[in-house]
Amino acid sequence: MKAIVQTTYGSPDTCTLQDVDDPEPTSDEVKVRIRAASLNARDWHLMRGDPYLARLAPGFGLRAPALRIRGSDFAGVVETVGRDVTGLRAGDEVYGLRDGALAEYVCAPQRLVARKPANLTFEQAAAMPMAAMTALQGLQGRVQPGQRVLVNGASGGVGTFAVQLAHAWGAEVTGVCSTRNVELVRSLGADHVVDYTRDDALRAGRRYDVLFDLVANRSLRDLRRALTPTGTLVLSGGGVFEGGSVLGPIGLLLRSKVVAPFVGQQIVSLSTSPGAEHLDVLRGLAEAGTIVPAIDRTYPLPAAADALRYLETEHARAKVVVTI
C-alpha cells in the first residue's frame, strides 16, 4: 500500500510517499480502507520530535520517530475484521484513531473504531476523532448553562469543536482567534470573539468560569487572572513550530501541576482517553447537528507533506484533511 513514511525527525520534507506492506488485523482489530485522514498538532510534534523532552514519551524516539507512518485520525470502510471483533463487519463505514492513518489501510483495535456519523462525508468524519474528543473531554461536566467560557485558540481544530459544545450546553462563549478567523468563530456559536492582534482577552477585565487554553502562549499567572476565584482552567498544549524547544507547552503543564494544589481555582492538565464510547457520543452529537466539523483545506495523499507544512507554520483554521 501507499503511505506517508518518516524515518528521521525533521521538516515535512522528511515525510515521503512510499510503498509499504499492507497491515493485517490481529484478533481484536479492524482493517479499514481509509478514505480520508485529518491532521492534528500531535502530527507535527511527532514529525519534529518537538519539544525535545517529548522524545521520552511513547510514539516518539530519542533519535528518530518510533512510529514511521504519520497520521492518527481516519474515516473509511471496513475491509476485514479479526475473529474477536463484534458489531462491525466488512463494508461498514467507520471512523476512529490509530497511528499510521496517512496510508491506504490501517488496522485499529475495535475500541478505537466506531460507525461513522451517517450525515457526514468521510472528510468531515475524519476531522472529528482527536479534536472533537479533546473538546468533549475538556469541557464535559465542567461547563454549566449560563457560565462564561473562554476558548483560547477558538479557530483551531479542537477550538472549533469546543466553541460549538460550550454553546450547545448553554454557556456564554468567548472565542480568541486572529482577524481572519473572527467570522468563522462567530458562525460556530461564539457570543463574543476577541481578535488577539487587536485586544487581549485576558486583560479585558472579564472573568470566566471556564478557560480552555489550546495555545499555551500565555503565562499561568495571566490565565488564572482571567478566571473567577473558583473557576476552572483546562490546559491542552498546542502551538506552532518555532524552530524547536526543550519543553514547549510541557513547561506550562508542569508549572500548573505545581501550583494546582495550593489555589482555589481548579487547574486541569488535560490527558484524553480515547475510546469507541466517546466516538459514539460524538456521532450522536454530529447526527443531531450539535457539532459540525469545520475544514480549512484538503490535500491528496501525495501532497501530505504540504499539508503538514501548512499545519505547523500557517496557523491553520479548523481542520486540515488528507484524502486517500
N, C-alpha and C positions, 0 to 999 in steps of 0.2 A: 504494500500500500504506500501512498504518498503521505509524508508527514513533515512537519517543521522541526528540524533537529538542531540541537546546540550541544557542542562538545567542550566549549570553553567559555568562561564568563566574558562579557563584553557588550558591544553595541548591537543593535538589531542586525547588523551585517553578519554576525556570527550565527544567526538563525537562518538555515537554508532548507530548501525543499529537497528531500531525499527519499529514496526507496528503502523501506524497512519491512521486516517480516510482519505479516498480519498477526494481531494478538488472538489468542484462543482463550475462551472463558473457562474459569475454574467452576467448581460445582455450584458456587453461590453467586456467580457473576452473570451479567447480561452483556452480550456483544451487540454494539449499536453501530449502524451505518450512519455516520454523522452527516447532517445536512447543514448545520451552522454551529459556530462556536463564538463565544464572546471573550473579550479581554478584560482583565482586572488589574489593579495596581500590583497585585501579587505577581503577575506575569513579568513585569519589568524588574521587580525586585529580584526574582529568581534569575532572570536573564543577566542582570548586572552583578549578582552576588552582593547586593547593596541593601541595607547597610552591612558592613563587613562582619559585625557581631552576629548577624543572622545566619552566617555560613555554618554556625554550630547547630542550627535547627534542622529538623527533618525536611527533606526535599531539596536542601542546599547541599553544599560540599565545600571543603576547605579551599580547593584549588580549581574545581570545575563543577558544573551542575551535576548533582546526583541523579536528577531526572532529566533525561536527554530530550524529550519531546515537550514542547511548550503547550500552554493552554490548560484550562480546567473546566470551563462551563461548556455544555453541549446540548444540542437537541437533534433528534434523528429518529430512525426507525430500527426497531429490534431486528437483528439478523438471526441470532440463535440465543438460547438460554442454557445455563448449567442445569444439571439434573435436580438440584435442590431449590431452584427458583420457582416460586409460586406467584400467581397473579399477573404475570407478564408472559407474552408469547411472541413468536416471530410475527412481524407486521405491525405491532403496536407502535404508535407514535409516542415518544418519551422525551424527557429532558432530565438533566442531572449534573453531577460534578464528578470529575475524575481527572487526575493529572494525565497529560498526553492527549488533550482534546483537539489540538491543531493537527488533525490527521483524518484520514478517511474512515477509520474504525477506532473504537475504543472499547475496552472491556471494563465494566464498573460493577462493584458489589451491588446487589439488589437494594441494600439500604441507602444507596446514594442515587437511585433512579426512581422516577415516578412518571405517571402518564402526563403527557403534555397538555396544557390548557387548550381546550377544544377551539376556542375563539382566537388563538394566537397563531401567527406564522411560525415556522421553525426559527427564523431570525429573531423574532420577538421572544420566543420561549428561551432561546439560548442566552438572551440578555438578562435573564432573571436569576438563575440559581444563587451564585455567591453574593451578588449585590443586593438582591431583594431579601435574601436570607439574613444578611448582616443588618439591614434596616429593620427587619422584623424582630430579630433577637435583641437589637439595640434598644428598641422603643417599646416593645410589647410588655405590658404590665407596669411601665414607667410613665406612660402618658395617660392623663385623665381628661375628660371633657372640661373645657374652659381654661385649661392651663396654657401658659405661654411656653412655646417650644422654639428654640433657635437651632437651625441646622447650618453649621459652618461647612461649606463645600456642597451647597444645595444642588448645584448643577452637575455634579459628578455621578458616577454610576450608582453608588449607594445613596447619595443625597437625593436623587430624583425619586427613588422609592420612599425614602424617609419622609420627604415633604408630603407625598400622597397618603402615606399611612397616618401620619400625625393629623393631617387634615380630616381624614375619614373618621378618626377617633375623637373628633370634636375639639381639638386644640386650636389655639390661635398661633399660627405658624409664621415665623420669620425665617427667610432663607437668605444666606450670604453667598454672593457669586460675583462674577465680573460683569462689566457693562453689556457685553454681547449676549449674556445668558439671562438677563433680567426677565424678559418676556417669557422665556421657557419656564423659569421657576414660578412665575406668577400663574402660568397656564396649568401648572401641576397642582395648584391649590394653595399656594402661599398667600397669607393675608398681607404680609409686608415683605418687601425684597430690599436688601441693602447691597448696593454696589460697593464692594470693598475698595475700588480705585478712587472713590469719592468720599466715603464715610466709613467710620469704624463702629461696627455694630456692638463691640464690647465696651465702648466708651460713650455710648449714646444716652446713658442714664437709665435705660430699661433693665429690668431684672427678669430672669427667666426661671421657670420651674424645672425645665429640662433643657440641657445644652448638649447637642450631639455634634462632637467635633470630628470631622473626617479629613482634616488637612494637616494637623499637627504643626501649624505655623505660628502659634501663639504660646506665650508662657502659661504655666499652670496658674500663676497669680492672676493674669488677665482673664483667663477663663472662669476662675472662681469668682472674680469680682462681678461678673455679669450674671451670676446666679442669685436666687433668693437664699436666705440663710439655711433653708432646709432643702434646697434644690439638688438636682441630680446632674452630674457631668458624666457623659458617656464618651470615652476615647476609643477611636478606631483607626489609628495610623493614617496612611495616605501619603500625599505629596507627589512631586515630580522629580525626575533625575536632575541633580545639580552638580555632577562631577564626582560623586562618591562620598561616603561618610562612614564614620565608625559606628555611630549609634542611630542616626536618622530619627524616625518617630519613636524608636525604642527608648530614647532618653526621656521623653515626656511621660511615657508609660511607667518607667522606673521611678521617676520623681513622684508620680501620682500614688504609687503603692506605698511610698514612704510617708506621704502626707495624709492619706486617706483615714488612718485610724485616729487621727488627732483633730478632725474637723467635724462640724455638724452636717455639712453637706455630704451627699453620697457621691463617691468618685468610683466609676466603673471602668476598668481596662477590659474592653470587650474581647472575648475569645469565643468565636462562634463554634457551634457543634452541629455540623450539617447532618441531615438525615432525611429519609423519604417522607417522614411525617411532616417536616417543615415544607417540603416541596408540595405536599398535598394541600397544606394550608394556603400556600401561595397560589396554587392552581385555583382554589376556590375564590380567592380574592381577585384573581385575574378574570375568571369567568363571570364574576359579579360586576366587573367594571370598576372595582375599587382601586386597583393599580393597573396602569398601562405602561409597558416598557417604552422608554424614550431612546431612540437610536440616533447617534450622531452620524456615523459613516459606516459603510460596509466595504469590505475588501475581499477579493477572491483568495483562496489558499496560497497560490504562488506569490501573492503580494503581502503575505503576513508580516514580513519584516517591516514594510512600510506602515502597516497598522500599529505595530509595536513602537515604531519611531514616533508616530503621531501621539500615541497614548502617553509616552514617557516625557514628552517635551512640549506639547502644544496645548496643555490644559483642555483635553477633550471634554466636550459636554456629553452628559448622559453616557451611553454605551457605544463601544466600537465592536462591530461584529465581523467575523470572517465566514464567508460562505464556502461550502465544500461540495 
